[in-house]
């Protein structure tokens, strides 16, 4: 399961479809409607929120909006899109950079056009549910050493990962 902290606009079509599917699975887990994935570390950041289901619905709303802007036909009825004051989730600046490097690696293999678009971005945006704090790669991340090395090489240049 990969619930990206970076904005869904950076994902290719396969990544966006996978995010929708995995987000819906996460929603079922947080609603207590499935026995699988209940201890998945990516869900920890949602579980600590006052209303985890509201948070995942807000998350999925933005995934849906991105899909809609690309003329994909995701089923909006699967989520609650009514959100009053949403509690935002902190994500470390190095987590954001880690995810950016991970996505670039994935896109290098499956979508050359999207990969080249990503290479020109100087300040990566987070999904609107999240905000940046200074810190290390999050403890819930399943770290790939190769990507961690790339993040370490760039960690001194935190201008790259600051909020826009």
N, C-alpha and C positions, 0 to 999 in steps of 0.2 A: 504494500500500500504506500503510495506517495501522495501526500497532500501538500502541494507546493505552497511555500510562503511567498514566493515571488508572484507577480501579477500574471494571471492566465493569458494575457495577450502575447506573452513570449513563447507560448507553447505551439507546437505544430499541431496538425489535425489529429494525429494519433495520440499525442500527449493530452490534448484537450478532451478527447473522447474518453481516454483512460481516467483522467482526473474526475470527470463527471461520474463515471461508473464507480470509482473508488470512493468518491465523496458520498455517493448514495449508500454505499456499503457502510461507511463511517457513520452516516446518519442512523442507519438501522442499529448499529452497535450502540450508539449513544442513546437511542430510544429503548434499548433492551429488547430488540426484536430479533436478535440472532445470537447464537452461542459462539460463533467464530470471531476471531480478531479482537476479542474483548480486552486483551492485554497488549494490543499493538502500541508500540511507543509513540507513533505519530499522533495517536489520539490523546496522549497525556495532556497536551496543551489545551485541548478542548475540555477535557474532564475537570480541570481545575477552575473553569469558569463558573460563574453563578448560574448560568443557564446554558449548558453545553449544546442542547438541541437548537436553541435559538442561534448560537454561534455557528453551528454547522449549516443551518439554513441560510444564514447571512453569507457564509462562505460560498455555498452552492449557488446562491442568487447571482453572485458576481461571475461564477463559472458559466451559469446559464446566459447571463448578459453578453459575455464574450462569444459564446457559441451563437447566440441570436444575431450578433453583429456580423458573423460570418455566414449567416443563412443556414445554420445547422438546425435540425429539428429535435431538440431535446424536449422532453416532456416536463413542462413547467409545473404540472399538477403534482409532481413528486416532492415538491418543496414548498415551504411556507415563505412567501416573499414579503410578508408584512413585518417590518422591523422598526421598532421605536428604539431609541437610544441603545446602541450596541456597545458592549464592553469589548474594547480592543485587546489584542494579545501581543505581548512583547516578543520580538524575535531579535536575536543578536545580529550585529552587523557581519560577523564572520559566518553565521549561518546563511545569511542572505548571499554572501559571496560564494559559499560552498554550493548552494543550490544553483546559482548562476553557472558556475564551472561544471557542475554535474549536467545541467541542461545542455550546455555547449557540447559536452562530450557525447551525449545522446543524439543531438541534432547533427553532429559531424558524421554520424553513421547513417541517419535515416532521412535527413532533409537539408540538403546543401543550401538551398535558398534561405530558409529560416536561420540556419547556422550563420550565414554571412550577414544577415540582418542583425543578429544578436552581437556579432563581433564589433559593430559600429556603436553600440550603446555604451555611454559613459557612466550614467547613473541609473541603476536598475531600480525599478519600482516594486514595492511589495503589493501583495493582495490587500485590498482596503481593510480587511479584518485585522491586519497586523501593523505594528509600528516598530521602528528600529531602536534598539538599545545597544550600547557598546558591550561586547563580550565575545566569548569563544563560540565554537560550533556547539549547538544545543546537545544536551545529554541524550535526548531521544533519537538523535540522528544515527543511522547505521552508516558509519564513516567508511568510505572507500579510500585507502591510503593514497592512491594516485591523485585523487581530487583534493584530499587534505594537503598534500604537498603543494599543489597549485595555490591553494588558499594561503598557505604559510608564506609562499613567495610574494604574495600581493598584500599581506596583512599590514605592512608598513604604510601602504598607500590607501588609507581609509577614506580618502576623498572619493574613491570609486564607489564605495558602498554607502555613502551618506544619503539621507533622504533628499528628495527633490523638493 
